[in-house]
Amino acid sequence: RLDPNGANTTYWFEYSEDSLVGGIIGTMTATQTMNGDEATIGVKVDVTDLRRNTKYYYRMVARNEFGTVVGGSVSFRTK
């Protein structure tokens, strides 16, 4: 979920086969923008070209005039 806190906010997802420990990422999705007048909403993005039977880690990053927030790392495994 993302709350723009009254400011236009740009957000994206970072994902990798590595655990993202130390802040090193593999790939970024395209950035998206949320109007500051919007309420807290769930956000999502479609990702393609993932390898089969592979564990991936991802996190959301959001940036606005108040700063940058990096979400916690979450994992999933492709089929």
C-alpha positions, 0 to 999 in steps of 0.5 A: 500500500502507498500513501502519497502523504499529500505530495506527488509521488513516484514509485517503482519496484526493484527485483532480483534473484539475490536477497537485496541485502546491502541495497544492491538490486538487479532490475527496476520496473518502470516508474509510475506517478501517484497524485498527492491528492489520492488516498492510500492505495494498493499498487502493483506492476506486471513483470515479464521474462522471469526465469522458471522455478526461480526465487525472486526478491522484490521491494517497492521504492517511493520518492516525493518531496519529503524523501525516499522510502524503501519497503521491506524485501519480499520473496516469491518463486516462479513455477 
